[in-house]
């Protein structure tokens, strides 16, 4: 009898130990980015770092390609604690936090190094605090990248954009740009752009370089103008509910496990240039605008900056001088 009791106790103990060994803290991370891109590679590196540092106790599960919903919906779900974490593009961050939309003011910046400096050395903490005030824990900035113009015709000269049928992103940033140059804009979700180009509803739009190539937009709108009219950063966040459920040690492992954001920025920028190079080698018309052409675009847009800032609200109006000061401090 004693042996049976001891045997049963040993079996229970072994079962408990096995359960403890396999118990995991799972963090589900949603992203719009498809697999095999610099964005998901960054998340995969984070996943590996966290697994190693936690001895496998913390598992990051990545849900790419908007599997958990479009990122505007997922942003709200992270706020509510219904999705653990999100790696968001600059579009959704700017849409929810008007002060951050200022960093994407069309033709405000010319150099990516200046933008990195503003985030890393000047206003990053203040911007991160705004994200946290919006109901989630900020973890790291991301890199959505420069946004460029593409079309079925060469729009290097801004005069040719007047009356042109353009897809407008449903953001104040995009609306301001295209209204400034007199384009015939139509607001369309990004996923519907290829069909709209094929039917002639629009004849051009704007996109990051990687997305332009990956979505095959060059097949229906081959001209790619290197306007770099604005830049978007993006961010990785985690819901307050999930963050507060973690121990301090687990929180630190998550933060320390994030790969350097500058590595991600450099990789994305290099990938963008490589893809554009291949596109050009295959015959795709990629247009490097002259300084005079870029100046003409800026001259149409810059006078509308004050109205754009005012439209974003009082918080953005208060932040605008800080952005300009930070830009100057960083060399532009």
N, C-alpha and C positions, 0 to 999 in steps of 0.2 A: 504493500500500500504506500509506504513511504517513498519507495522508488518511483511509483507512478506519480505521486504528487510532485516529487522533485523533477521528474521528467517533464511533466506538464508545465511546471514553473519555468524550466529552462526553455521550453518551446515558446512560451509567451514572451520571455525575455528576449529571445532571438528575434521573434516577430516584431517586437517593439523597436529593437535596434535596427532591423532592416528597414522598418517604416521611417525611422529617423534619418537613416542614411539616404533614403530616396526622397524625403520631403524636400520641396522646393518652394521658393518664393518666385512667382512668375510675374514678370512685367511685360504686358502686351503693348507694343509700340506700333502705332499706325503711321503710314506715310503714303503720300500720293505717288512717290517715285517708283518706277518699275525696277525689277531686279537687274543686276549687272550694270548699275549706274554708279557714279561716284557717291551719290546720296545713300544708296543702300549699302555700298561698300563701307562707308563710314559707320553705319549702324551695325553691320556685321563685325567690324573691328571692336566696337563697343561691347557687343554681345560676348565676343571671345575674351576680352579683357576682364569683364565682370565675372564670367564663369570661372576663369582661372583664379582671380583674386578671392572669390567666395568659395573655392573648392567645389564648385558645381551647385552650391546651395541657392544661388540666384540665377534664374534663367530669363534672359530677354528673348521674347518671341516677337519677330518682326512680321508685320502684315503690310506688304507693299501693294502698289497698284490700286490704292483706294479700296482695298478689300473690306474695310470697316465703314465705308461711306466716303463721300467727297469731303475734302479737308475742311470746308466751311462747317459742315455738320459735325465732323469729328472734333473740331475745336470746341464746340459747345458741349460735346459729350465729355471731353477732358475736364472742362470747367465743372461739370456736374458730377464728376467722379465715375462716370459710366464706362469710360475708356481710360486705361491707365496712363498712357503717354502718347505724345504725338511729335513727329518731326515735320514741322510746318514750313511751307514756302513763305516768302515775303509777302505774297498777295493776301493771304488770310491774316497774317500778323498786322499788316497795314490796314486792312479792312476793319479790324476790331479795335486797334489802338491808333487813332488818328495821328498822334505825335510821331509814331514811327513811320507813317506815310511820308513825312517830310524828308526822310532819307532817300525817298524815291522821287523827289521832285524832278520833273523832266529837265535834263541838261544842267542840273545843279553841279554835278561832279564830272570830272574828266578822267581821274586816275583811281584805280581800285585800291592802291596803297593808301590814298587819302581816306577812303571809306573805311578800310581796315583800322586805320589810326583812330578815326572818330569812335568806332565801336570799342576798340581795345584800350584806348588811352584817354578818351575825353568823356563820352556820354554813355558808355556801355552800362555802367551800374545804374544810371538814372533810367535808361530804357528798360533794363531788366526789372527794375522796381515797378514800372508801369505794367509789365506783363503780370507780375505777381499781384498787383492791385486788381487786375482783371480776373483773378480767381484761379491761378495755377502757379506751380513752382517752376521758375526758370532754371534750366540746366546749362544750355550752351547756345551761342549763336550758330547759325548755319549759313550756307552760301547758295542762294538761288541763282545769282549771277546777273550779268548785264542783259538787258532786254533790247532787242534790235527790231528793225522794220524789214518785212519781206512783202513782196507783191508780185503781180503778174507783169509789172512793168518796172523800169528803173525809176525810183523815186529819190534819187540822190539830190536832185534839185527840189527844194521845198515847194516851189511854185507848182510843181506837177502833182502835189498832194491835194491841192484845192479841188474840191468836188469829187475826189477819188473815193470809190466805195470801199470802206475800210471796216474790218472787224474791230470793235472796241471792247476791251475788257470791262466788265461791270465794276469798275473802280474809279474814284475821283481822279486818280493819277492818269489813267488812260483817257478818260473823258476830256481832261484839261488839255492834254497833248494834242488830240485830234481836233478839238474845237479851235485851238489856237491857230492851226494851219488851214482851217476851213474844209476839212475832209467831210465826206458824206458818211458818217459813222453809223454802224448798227451794232448794238450790244448783243453778243452771242457767247454762250459758254464755250470754253476752250475745246471740249470734247466734240462740239458740233462744227468746228471750223473747217475740217476737210470737206465735209458735205456742202457747206455754204460756199466754199471756193469753187467746187465742182459745178454747182448750180448757177453760179454767177451772182448770188446774193451779195457777196463781197468779193473784192479782188486782191485783198492784202490784209495785213494785220501786224502784230508784233509778237515776238517770242524770244526766249532764250535760245542760244545756238544749238544746244544739245536737243532740246525739244523740237526745234525746226527740222533737224535731221532725223531724229527718232520717229517722229510722227509722219515723215514723208511729205511734209508740206511743200518741199521743193518740186515735187512732181506736178503740182497744180499752180504754184506761185513761185517760180524759180529764182526771181531776183532777190538777193539778200544784201541789204544795206547795212554797213557796219557803223551805224549811228550811235550805238551805246547810249540811248537817250536817257535811260535810268537804270538803277541797280536795285536789287532786292536781296535782303539778307536771310530772313527766316530764323527759326529757333526750334530747339528741342525743349519740350516742357513735360511735366508730369503732374497729374492731378493732385491737389492738396490732400484728398482722401487717401490716395495710394501712398503718397510721400509720408504722411503722418502715421501710416500703419507700419512703417519700416523702423527698425532700430537705428540709432545713430551710426553704428558700424556699417549697416547695410546702405544707409544714405551716402556715407563717405565712399564706399566701394563703387556706387553708381557714378558719383561725381568724378572720382579719380580714374575710373575706367574709360571716360570719354577721350577719344583720340584728340590730339591738338586740332583746333578749328583751322589753324593756318594750313595744316597739311591738306585738309579737305578743300579749302579755298584754292590752293595751288593746283591740286589734282583736277578740280572742276574746270579751272581756267585753262589748264593745259589740254584737257580733253576737248573742251569747246573749240580751241584753236586747231587741234588735230582733226576733228570732224569737219570743220569748215574747210580745212586744207584739202581733205579727201573729196569733199563736195566740189570744190573748185577744180581739182585735178580731173574730176569726172565730167567737167564741162559746165558745172553750175555757176551762174554769174554772181560772183561775190564782189560787191562794190566798196572800195575804200574811199570814203568821202574826203575831199580836199578840205583844208582849213576854211576856205571861203564858203564851201557848201555847209559845213557844220556851223559856221558862224551865222549863216542865213537861217538855219533851223532854230538856233538859239534866239535869234532876233525876233522870231515870230512868237516864241514860247515865253521867254523871260518876262516880258511886260505883264503876263498873267499870273506870275507867282503870287503877288499879294492877294488876289482874289481866290486863288487855290488855297492858300493858307487860311484865309478867313472862312472858306467853306468847310474846312476841317474842324473848326470850332475854337473855343477859347483856349483849351489846353495846347493846341497846335500853335496858336498865335503867341502864347507865352514861351513855347519851346523854340520857335523859329530863330530868334536872335542867338540862342545858345548853339543851334546847328551851324549858323553862319560863322560864329566865333570859333567853334570847333573845327570847321573846315579850314579857316584861316590858320589856326594853330597847327594844323596838320599839313600845311604847305600849299594850299590852293587859295 
